[in-house]
């Protein structure tokens, strides 16, 4: 029955092919049949959760490549095909559990693995043993524009930096997502000479990433894209160790501050100054890892523009194809995350390819390894199949939670560039308002593939539904929070969810309208004057 369902989904996607609407003199509209067919195929358990480097992902990639070919997208991968090879290094924790010891003089305490601390496999060395004193640096953020410098007066060279998860409240949503991002904190710690970072969980971080889930994913394979000389493309030079400590165990690290942990976190979350400095402890983190290599692919196709000048500029339309795979007989289908995003990508690509040619060209990409820290997009941004200077914008699609009849859209990143008015115009034509981020604590702007392009100076946006609904009986924010609490990164993110099909169709129409508006506007998208990200990463 399962195999029949998969084949029926594939057949439905093929049966949905028809003459371009524009060729028939009809307006272009997103086709719900196609969207559902793509979703049913990509979230089918026979694809085994589409984990990067597995057969299930390769089957999904072959499906997307066949759709690109069917639509006539120009192959932009290797050897004349649609697939761009992404070489990967892999690492898995060995059978011996990691250990984290805290020592004050000769007295040492070992924290309990997965109850009190967690860590990831080491991608650099099969055996890692790092011992260093601990220094508390608040949130571990330096942001002069916002009057923050947690490293002022601290010497952290050769030490573990201990930081609170998240960011202080005075930071705006997207800037806060940048500064609160774990990689941003790790890079800053390494620049100050730290050898490792220990992040303390808080009650607020438990809402976004509950500590207990570390047990569920402890055996996950860590990955990094591999450079030509065999190094990890995401290596942070000098940083040798990282761990997270649970809310319950965090007070053990901060005892020297003489503060109750709950009250200290409350001060931090209220934006009040925190004590910082040496904690009088030495930590030793030991890990054994098993290394390997893997291969995966981004799937890329080009819709060529028609304007004599603008066709040389390229808008990247992206969605990640991978998910979490399976554990034993339990499959993580990733229907909302991100089979629905790829289904939307394919339908938007169809509308662009079968309608009048856009002025700018569009590179349509299904990305690998987003769930492994955005490796597919990081590799593509570093190794684009077109001249890097030609890329003018990125529109990314990732996990639109489409459970209610949304009447407003959240456009993360839009307020930083000239893409903002474009989103507003496109939304208005569909009767939609543009709303602010209702859940800034989720830090979504830096938690998906669009941020790989931002880091290369390219204006980018990611769209999602706002909480307001055309149906007054629906609470969209409550439905989205429930999804995040109950089904996000769980086996229940499957085809049995109550998708709102009208919202699915409307969202695809919105994505097409926004992308088409970007391709056809006369001026190249730019960061706004004085914008934080424009100044940090620069207009290309």
LINJOUR-V485574 format. One record per pair of residues at least 12 apart in sequence whose C-alpha atoms are under 6 Angstrom apart, sorted by the first residue. I is the first residue (numbers start at 1). GAP is how many residues later the second one is. If there is no record, write none. Layout:
i->I gap->GAP
i->I gap->GAP
This chain:
i->6 gap->35
i->9 gap->28
i->9 gap->31
i->9 gap->32
i->12 gap->25
i->13 gap->21
i->13 gap->24
i->16 gap->18
i->20 gap->334
i->22 gap->333
i->30 gap->475
i->30 gap->479
i->32 gap->473
i->35 gap->308
i->38 gap->305
i->39 gap->300
i->39 gap->301
i->39 gap->304
i->42 gap->297
i->43 gap->290
i->43 gap->292
i->43 gap->296
i->45 gap->288
i->48 gap->277
i->48 gap->278
i->48 gap->283
i->49 gap->274
i->49 gap->275
i->49 gap->276
i->49 gap->277
i->49 gap->282
i->49 gap->283
i->49 gap->284
i->50 gap->272
i->50 gap->273
i->50 gap->275
i->51 gap->271
i->51 gap->272
i->51 gap->273
i->51 gap->274
i->52 gap->270
i->52 gap->317
i->53 gap->241
i->53 gap->242
i->53 gap->243
i->73 gap->228
i->73 gap->229
i->73 gap->230
i->74 gap->227
i->74 gap->228
i->75 gap->226
i->76 gap->224
i->76 gap->225
i->77 gap->223
i->82 gap->217
i->82 gap->218
i->83 gap->214
i->83 gap->215
i->83 gap->216
i->84 gap->213
i->84 gap->214
i->85 gap->211
i->85 gap->212
i->86 gap->210
i->86 gap->211
i->87 gap->138
i->87 gap->139
i->87 gap->208
i->88 gap->136
i->88 gap->137
i->88 gap->138
i->88 gap->205
i->88 gap->206
i->88 gap->207
i->89 gap->134
i->89 gap->135
i->89 gap->137
i->89 gap->204
i->90 gap->132
i->90 gap->133
i->90 gap->201
i->90 gap->202
i->90 gap->203
i->91 gap->30
i->91 gap->32
i->91 gap->130
i->91 gap->131
i->91 gap->199
i->91 gap->200
i->92 gap->29
i->92 gap->129
i->92 gap->197
i->92 gap->198
i->93 gap->28
i->93 gap->196
i->94 gap->194
i->94 gap->195
i->94 gap->196
i->98 gap->188
i->98 gap->189
i->99 gap->186
i->99 gap->187
i->100 gap->184
i->100 gap->185
i->101 gap->182
i->101 gap->183
i->102 gap->180
i->102 gap->181
i->103 gap->178
i->103 gap->179
i->104 gap->177
i->114 gap->101
i->116 gap->129
i->116 gap->130
i->116 gap->133
i->117 gap->127
i->117 gap->128
i->117 gap->129
i->118 gap->125
i->118 gap->126
i->119 gap->124
i->121 gap->168
i->126 gap->162
i->126 gap->163
i->127 gap->160
i->127 gap->161
i->128 gap->158
i->128 gap->159
i->129 gap->156
i->129 gap->157
i->130 gap->154
i->130 gap->155
i->131 gap->152
i->131 gap->153
i->132 gap->27
i->132 gap->28
i->132 gap->150
i->132 gap->151
i->133 gap->26
i->133 gap->148
i->133 gap->149
i->134 gap->25
i->134 gap->26
i->134 gap->145
i->134 gap->147
i->134 gap->148
i->135 gap->26
i->135 gap->27
i->135 gap->142
i->135 gap->143
i->135 gap->144
i->136 gap->25
i->136 gap->26
i->136 gap->140
i->136 gap->141
i->137 gap->13
i->137 gap->26
i->137 gap->139
i->138 gap->12
i->138 gap->25
i->138 gap->26
i->139 gap->24
i->139 gap->25
i->140 gap->23
i->156 gap->38
i->157 gap->36
i->157 gap->37
i->158 gap->36
i->158 gap->37
i->159 gap->35
i->159 gap->36
i->160 gap->34
i->160 gap->35
i->160 gap->36
i->160 gap->37
i->161 gap->36
i->162 gap->35
i->162 gap->36
i->162 gap->37
i->163 gap->36
i->164 gap->35
i->164 gap->36
i->165 gap->34
i->165 gap->35
i->165 gap->36
i->166 gap->14
i->167 gap->13
i->168 gap->101
i->168 gap->103
i->169 gap->102
i->173 gap->267
i->174 gap->271
i->177 gap->266
i->177 gap->269
i->190 gap->48
i->190 gap->49
i->195 gap->44
i->195 gap->45
i->196 gap->43
i->196 gap->44
i->196 gap->45
i->196 gap->46
i->197 gap->45
i->198 gap->44
i->198 gap->45
i->198 gap->46
i->199 gap->45
i->200 gap->44
i->200 gap->45
i->200 gap->50
i->201 gap->45
i->201 gap->46
i->202 gap->45
i->208 gap->234
i->256 gap->23
i->298 gap->68
i->298 gap->69
i->298 gap->70
i->299 gap->66
i->299 gap->67
i->300 gap->64
i->300 gap->65
i->301 gap->62
i->301 gap->63
i->302 gap->60
i->302 gap->61
i->303 gap->58
i->303 gap->59
i->304 gap->57
i->305 gap->52
i->305 gap->53
i->305 gap->54
i->305 gap->55
i->305 gap->56
i->306 gap->51
i->306 gap->53
i->307 gap->52
i->310 gap->49
i->310 gap->50
i->311 gap->48
i->311 gap->49
i->311 gap->50
i->313 gap->47
i->313 gap->77
i->314 gap->46
i->314 gap->47
i->314 gap->48
i->314 gap->76
i->314 gap->77
i->314 gap->78
i->315 gap->47
i->315 gap->76
i->315 gap->77
i->315 gap->78
i->315 gap->79
i->316 gap->46
i->316 gap->47
i->316 gap->78
i->317 gap->47
i->317 gap->77
i->317 gap->78
i->317 gap->79
i->318 gap->46
i->318 gap->47
i->318 gap->48
i->318 gap->78
i->319 gap->22
i->319 gap->23
i->319 gap->47
i->319 gap->77
i->319 gap->78
i->319 gap->79
i->320 gap->46
i->320 gap->47
i->320 gap->48
i->321 gap->45
i->321 gap->46
i->321 gap->47
i->322 gap->46
i->322 gap->47
i->332 gap->159
i->333 gap->161
i->334 gap->159
i->335 gap->158
i->335 gap->159
i->336 gap->63
i->337 gap->62
i->338 gap->60
i->338 gap->61
i->341 gap->56
i->341 gap->57
i->341 gap->58
i->344 gap->164
i->348 gap->164
i->358 gap->161
i->359 gap->160
i->359 gap->161
i->360 gap->159
i->374 gap->75
i->377 gap->72
i->377 gap->75
i->378 gap->74
i->393 gap->65
i->393 gap->66
i->393 gap->67
i->394 gap->66
i->395 gap->65
i->395 gap->66
i->396 gap->54
i->396 gap->66
i->400 gap->64
i->402 gap->98
i->403 gap->96
i->403 gap->97
i->404 gap->72
i->404 gap->96
i->405 gap->64
i->405 gap->65
i->405 gap->98
i->406 gap->59
i->406 gap->62
i->406 gap->63
i->407 gap->25
i->407 gap->61
i->407 gap->62
i->407 gap->63
i->408 gap->24
i->408 gap->25
i->408 gap->26
i->408 gap->58
i->409 gap->25
i->409 gap->26
i->409 gap->55
i->409 gap->56
i->409 gap->57
i->410 gap->24
i->410 gap->25
i->410 gap->26
i->410 gap->27
i->410 gap->53
i->410 gap->54
i->410 gap->55
i->410 gap->56
i->411 gap->51
i->411 gap->52
i->412 gap->49
i->412 gap->50
i->413 gap->48
i->414 gap->47
i->416 gap->111
i->416 gap->112
i->417 gap->109
i->417 gap->110
i->417 gap->111
i->418 gap->107
i->418 gap->108
i->423 gap->91
i->426 gap->87
i->426 gap->88
i->455 gap->82
i->457 gap->80
i->457 gap->81
i->457 gap->82
i->457 gap->83
